[in-house]
Amino acid sequence: NNQTLMALYTIPANYTGYLLKHHCSAQNTDSSSSINFVIHIKTREYGKVFRTKSIVSCSTNQSETENLPFPIKLEPKTDIIFNKVSANGTGGSLNADFDIALL
């Protein structure tokens, strides 16, 4: 579709967000070769720079799910993004989803 699908979100101005859970998985339908991915979970508070909150790995053979017993607090207008920083192969696709509570 000539577009990049992204895993990101901005906390609305009148809310505080709490990252409760995240999940990453990958597929490689073009080959039986496994691809390993490294993903940085980054946040940027309003008017500041992106900071890495967590580094996770997943592959076409193993997904990653993390339930956070102590949720990550996200101040109003904070951006959160799941950013693939490396992979040991080409092709394939990566999926990231996350649960945020807004209060």
N, C-alpha and C positions, 0 to 999 in steps of 0.2 A: 504493500500500500504506500510505498515511498514515505514512510514515517517511522520514527523511532518510538517504540512503546517503552515507557519509563515507569519505575517504581519510586514515586515521590509524592509528597503531600506537604501542604502548608497549614499549620494550625490556625484556625480563625482568630481574629483580633480579640474577641471577648471570651476566649476559652484557654484553659491550660490542658495540654494533652499528656497522656501517659502511654508510652509504648509498652504494651503488655506481652506481645508475642510476635515472632517473625518466622517465616518459612522460606526456604530457597530450594529449588529443584532444577534439574536440567535434562534435556533430551538431545539425542543425536540420531535422527531418523535416516540420515544419509549414509551411516556407517555403523559397524558394530564396535568401533573404537571408543574407548572411554575418554571423556574430556573432564578435567578438573578445573574448577573456577574458584577464584578468591574474590570475595565481595567485601567492600568497606561500607559500613552503615555510618553515614555522616549526617550531622545536624548543623544548621546555621541559625543562630538567634538573630532577630531583626537588627540589621545594621552591622553585623559582625561577619566573620569568615567561617567557612565550613570546618568542622572539627570531627575527626573520626571517633565514634563512640564504641564501635565494635568491629572486629574482623572475623568473617565467617567463611567457611569453605563448603562447597558441595560439588557433586560430580554427576555424570550421567548414570552412575551406579549407586549413588547414595545421596539422598536429600538431607537437608538440615532443618530442624525445627527447634526453636528455643522459646520456652515459656519463662518469662522473667518474673521471679518471685518478688523482686523489688523493681517495679517498672521505672523506665527512664522518663524523667519529667521533661516536658517540652513546653517552654514558655509561649505565650501568645505570639503569633506571627513567625514562629520557628519553622524553617524548612527541614524536611527529612528526606534523604535520598539513599537508595541502595545502588551502589556503583560498582560494576565489575571492573576490577583492576588488572586481572591477569587470567589467562587460560593456557593450558598446555596443548591446545589443538585449535583447529579452525572449524567453522561450521557449528552446528548445534544451536540450541536455544536455551535461554536461562529464564526462570520464573522466580519472582520474589513477591511475597505478599506479607502484610503485617496488620496487626490489630492495635488501634489506638483508641483509648477512652478519652472523651472530651468532657471536661467539667467546667 
